[in-house]
Amino acid sequence: MLQVPFIRENRDHVIEALKKRNLDATQMIDDVIAFDESRRRLQTELDNTLAESNGLSKEIGNLYKSGHADKANALKARTGELKESSKTLGEELNTTVENLNQLLYKLPNVPHKSVPAGSTEDDNEEVYKKGAIPKLHEKALPHWELAKKYDIIDFELGNKITGAGFPVYKGKGARLQRALIAYFLDKNTAAGYTEYQLPLLVNEASGFGTGQLPDKEGQMYHVTEDNLYLIPTAEVPGTNIFRDELLNESDLPIGITGYTPCFRREAGSYGAHVRGLNRLHQFDKVEILRVEHPDNSYQALDAMVEHVKGILDELELPYRILRLCGGDLGFTSALTYDFEVFSTAQDRWLEISSVSNFETFQANRLKLRFKNSEGKNELAHTLNGSALALPRVLAGILENYQTEDGINIPKVLIPYTGFKKI
């Protein structure tokens, strides 16, 4: 959530920056400023009214003690008026604050200056590419056909048990999935991230804290009776560890990692681009999260990008990195790099990771602060990234490592799988 003082002091900059998202936020920004002016006016009036009321109460008490009951009773009528006035002002203030917060919840983060302008994913900027695209044999198959041929993932069985988008991993497919999870966690903990096992359900406050609510409410599975949400990513429970926390500057940086299943209702279109593992309602992901001092967060973002690059280098998959344009940037992000692996059998790039800096946007919602060197409370910066999302990594491995007589396993994963080939 954007900070009101920042909006007030940088009105024109915020409006211009949000145009990168193809959003004309002029009216919303002016309404925020107007509501904030009303809030401050009402707060001042309420404070003055309460101060006058408290002063009169003391005066009335002293008058009674000194035997001037008539004068005390005369002042009592005024205290009644002030009490009624303070009640009315309090109600107006609460309504104004609620209206202000509802507007702030709808405003996305301000893009970083390096974010390119653009409307769609076609306008994203490629900043890095590595790995030779393998030449496959003539009878090469997409991963959903390979999964059926070698009986390692059963999409029809998942559809029977639950519905589309809930695959069942079997045999060596399940072991390969487990191997990837263990490998990713080992890489992350070796890089200094502390491993957490996190809840798969979160409360409403957690959804608001990281920005999934209200922006992505329709894409989350909602357990209505308990008002809990199945997590769309480990980012939500992981970052909410620090909700309402006041850290010491010496606590920073903080890095955590965790594996969770993730749940998203968003899949809905049809065609080869969403077949098989390309888009699922339930999938596994290993996440990395950081809480940083504002002065260091972009250096930390670069380090996270290098970390994910190192994993993909070891998997020996062809990949590229994109700097997302304003129109493709997530609601909460100031700057995002997407990693994509090339699917040779599908002849297309598949997104496998997003690494983002949210600056103070999430921290403001979370009330995540630290006490700086001057002893003042300051909002921290939060960052997160997939390291990595499993479905499309697995799809890339199955398709790029296929041979005429089976699927080879990347060398780095063999100690985890216990086998070299499917």
N, C-alpha and C positions, 0 to 999 in steps of 0.2 A: 504494500500500500504506500502510495506517495505521501510524503510528509507535507502538512498544510503550510508550515513556514517556507519550505522549499518552493511550493507552488506560488505562494504570495510574492516571494522575492524573485522568482524566475518565470513569471507568467508567460511572457512571449517565447522564451526558450522552450518551455514545456509544450506549448501549443505547436511550435515549429517542429520539435523533435517527434511528437506523436504523429505528425503528418507522414513520417517514414512508415508508420503502420497503416497508412491510408485512412487515418482517423482525423476528422476535424473536431477537435475537442474544445473549441473556443467557448461554446455555451456551457459545457460541463465545468470548465476551469473557472469561468466567471461565476457560475452558480456556487462552486466550492468557496470562492473568495467571499461571495455575498453571505452564504450561510455562516462562514467563519466570523464575519463582521457582526452578524446577528448574535452568534454564540458569545462573542466577547462582550458585546453590549449587554446582553441579558445576564451574563455572569457578573458583570460589574454592578448592575442594578440589584441583582440578588444579594451580592456581598454587602452592598451598602444598606439594603433593607434589613438584612440579618444583623449587621453591626448596629444599626439604629435600634432594632428591637432588643438586642442584648443590652445596649446602653440604658434603654428605658427600664428594662427589667431590674437592673441594678439600682437605678434611681428610685423606682417604686419601692424596692426593698428597703432602701435607706430612709425613704419618707415614712414608711410604716414604723420603722424602728424609732424615728425621731418624733412620732406622734402626729404626723401630718397626713392622717388617713384620707381627708377630703382631697388633697392634692394628688395622692397616690391613686385614688379611685378615678380621678379625672384623666390621668395618664393611661389608665387601663384600657380605655376605649381606643386609644391610639395604638396600643400594642396589638389589639384585636385586628385592627385594620392592617397593620404590618404583617401579622401572621397570615392573613388571607392573601395579601399581596405577594408574600414570599412563596406561598403555595402555587399561585398562578404563574409567577415567574419561573419556579422550578419545573412546572409542567411544560411551559413554553421552551425552556432551555433543553429539557430532555428530548422534546420533539425536534428541535433544531439540530441537536447533536446526532440524533438518529438519521435525519435527512442528510446531514453532512457525511456521515459514515456510509450510508447507502450509495451516495455519489462516489466516494473514494473507493469503495469496493468495485465499482464498475470501471475505474480508470486503470488501464494497463501501465506497466513500467515504462519509463522513458528509455528509449534505445541508446546504447553507447554510441559515441561519435563515429566509431569505425563500422557500424552497421550499415550495409548498403541499402539504398532505396530500392523498392520493388514491390510487386503485388503477390507473386506466387513463387513456388519452389523453383520455377524456371529462372528466377532472378537471383537465386543464391550464388554466392561467389566461391568458386573452387580455389582453395588456398594450398592444397597439397595432394599429391597422388603418388602411390608407391605400389609396386608389385606387378609382375607380368601376368597378363590374362592367359590362363592355360588353354592349349588347343585340345579339345576333347575328341573322342572317337565319334564316328558317324552316327552311332546309335545312342548317343548321350541322352539322358533323361532329366527332366526337372525333378526336384526333390520329392514331390508328392508321388511321382511314379516310382522313384527309387525306394521310397519308404514302403510302398506296397510290394515291390519286387522282392525286397530283402526282409519284409515282415518286421520292421523296426518301429514304425509309427502307424497307428490305426485311426484314421480320421472318421471312418464310418462307425466304429465302435464308440468313439467319443460322442458322435452325433446321437447314437442310440441311448447312451447313458444320460447325457445332458442336453446336447444340442450342438449346432455348428459352432466351431471355434474353440472346442474343448478336446484336443487330441489325446490319445492314449499312447504313451511310449512303451515299447516292449523290448525285452531281451537286450541286445547290444545297443539298441536305440536309447533305452533307459540308462544303460551304463555310460554311454557317451554323454548323455545329458548330465548325469551326475558328475562325470569327469570334468566337464566344462565348469560346472559350479565350483567344484573343489579347486580347480586350477585358477579360476578368477579370484577366489577368496585368498588363496595362497599368494598370488601376485600382489593383491591389495594390502594384505597384512605385512608382507615383506617391504612394501613401500611406506610403512608407518601408519596405516589405517587400523584402527581398533575394530575388531569384529563384534557386531551385535546381532542377536536373534530378536526380531521385532514382531509386534502384533500384526495380524493381517486385517484387523478391523480397527477403525479409528472413530472417535466421536466428531461431532460437528465442529467443535472448536479447532480440532486439528486440521480439518479440511479447510477452514477459513484461514488458519495460520499460514499454510503454505500456498494458498491461492487457488486450490482446486474448487473451492466454493466461494462465491456462487458461480464462477465462470464455467466450470466443467460438471455442474451438478447432474445434468442429463446423461453424462458418460460414466457415471459411477453407479455401482450396484448399491442399493440402499436397503438396509434391514429396517423396515419402517417401525416395527413394534418396539425396537430398542433404540431407534434413531442412530444407528451406527452405519458406517460405510466400509465396504470392502476396498482395500487400498489399490489405487491404480499404479502405484510405484512405491518402493521403499523410502523414497524421498519424504513421503508424508509422515509416517511414524518416526523416521530417523531424525528429521529436522525438528519435529515437535518435542523431542527429548529436551530441547533448549528453550521451549516456550516459557515465558515469564521468569527467565533466569537473568540474574545479574552476575556476570563473570568478572574475574580479574584480568587485566591486560596480560598478565603472565600466563594465563590459561590458554591463550591463543598462540598458534593455530590449533584447532581441533579437527581431526579427521576420523571418520568412521566409515565402515563398510558393512553391508549386510546382504544376505540372499533372502529373497521372498518370492513366492508366487504373486502375480499381479493380475488384477481383474479390470477389464474395460468393456463397456457396452457399445463402444463406438463402431465396431465392425458392422457394415450394413450393405456395402456395394458388392457387386459380383464381377467375376472375370479372373483372368490369370494373375493379375497384379495383386489379388487378395487370396489366391488359392493356397492350400496347404498351410505352411508355417508363415506365410507372408503377413497375415493379419489374424490375430486370435483374440478371443474374449478372456482366456486364461493363459498366462505364459510365465516363464521363470526369468528372473533378472537379478543380477548382482549390481549393487549401487555403491558409489562412493560419494560422501558428503563432506563439506568443509565449512567450518566457521572461522572467519578470518578478520584480522584488523583491516579497516578500510584502505590503509596505505599499501597493503600487500595482496589484495584480492585478485588483481589482474595478473600478477606474477604467479599466484597460486593457480589461476585458470590455465595459464600456459603450461604449468607443471602437470596438471591433470590431463591436458591434451597429449603431452609427451608420454604420460603413463599409459594411456589407452593405445597410443601408437606402438609402444613397446610390446603390448600384448598381441596386437595384430601382426606385428613383425614376426613374433615367435610362432604364431599360427600359420604364417606364410600364406596369407590371403591377400589378394589384390584389393586395395581400398583407397578411398579418397576422403578429404576433409572439406567441408563447405562452411563458409561463414553465412549464417542465415540472414536474408534480407528482412526489412521491416515488416513486410506483409506476411512472412512465414514465421516470424518470431513468436515464441510462446508468450502468453499473457503476462507472466511474472518476470520474464528474463530481460536483462539489459543487453546481453551478448551471448549468443549460442553458436557453438561449433557442432555440426552434425558429422558423424562418421558413417560412411556407406561402404559396404563390401560388394564387389562385383559378382553377380550370379551369372556364370558362363552359360549354363544350360537355359536360363531365362533371358539372357542377353540384356540385363538391366541391373541398375544399382539398387541395393537394398539398405535402408537405414538400420544401423545396429547400435548407435549410441548418440546421445545428445549431451554435451558438456556445457554448462551454463553458469554465468555469474548473475545473481539476482540483486547484487549490491545490497541496499538497505530495505528493499521492497518487502521481502518476507519478514525480515527482522522487525520491521515496524508493526506488522500484523501480529507477530509472535511476542512482541515486547522483549526481544532478545537484545540485551545490552551488556556492555562491559565498562568497568571503571578505568578511565584512561590515566595517563601519567600525571595529569593535572587534578585528578580526583573527581572528574566530572563523568556522569553517565553518558555513554555514546552508543549508538546502534552499531551492531556488528554487521559484516557482510556474510551472506550465505552463498554457497556454490554446491552444485551437484552434477553427477554424470553417471551414465551407465557404463559399467566395466565388467561384464557387458550384458546386453539383452540377448537371451539365448536363442529364440526361435530362428532369427535370420542368420545368426552366426552358424547355427547348426545347418540351416539350408545351404549356406555358402560352402561349408565343409563337404556336405553330401554331394553337391553339384560339382564343385571344383576339384575334388579329390577322387571322383569316380573314374574307374577304369572299365575295360570290357568284362572283367571277371570279378568286380567288387569295388568297394570304396576303401581307399587307404585312410589311415588315421594320421593326422599331423604328428610329427615326431615328438613335440613337446607334450602331447596328451597321452602317449603310449604308457608312461609310468602310472597314469591315472586310470586308464581303461583296462590295462592288462592284456590287450590284444592290439594287433597292428592293422587289422583289416576286417571289414564286414563283407 
